[in-house]
């Protein structure tokens, strides 16, 4: 999770997207449309991490110069590699300036 968050802070979206399954990539494309007006995050904090049924679920608080927002990511082993299988962002409607 930290590697993906660090990649986002560095603006390296290709590295962050490398961990996404096709389903999570679809989620991120939908989310991306709502995040176009939000600056690149300046920092992040992993607020929670739960392991449920072999999945690891993270909630991450991202801080930007505009406002803070939370993202959730679910990781699971897919073909022997850890991948993000679901991603969501809370309050996308509130992110528009």
Phi, psi and omega in degrees: 000319180297320179300317179294317179294318178298322178296318178297318179298325181278355182079013180268076184291332179295318178295316180298321182286342181297336181271000184270138169284167178304323179294316179291328176296319175299316177302315184292326178294319177296316179295322182303324179298324180279345183258005185298332181266001182264129179296161175302135179303145178265332179201170178210162174218129175282113184275327179206156178213117178240142173250119183225118176056038179084356176259148175248120183248123182245145168240127184237131174265120176257138178249131176234173178290341181271308179188170179267153173210158180251141175235146175244138178223134177249124179254145177209151175285126178233117181052041176083001180236145176284126182226151172279121183257345178206143180215143178209160178231133179279138170069037179304323181299325182282350183279346179287136182290000000 
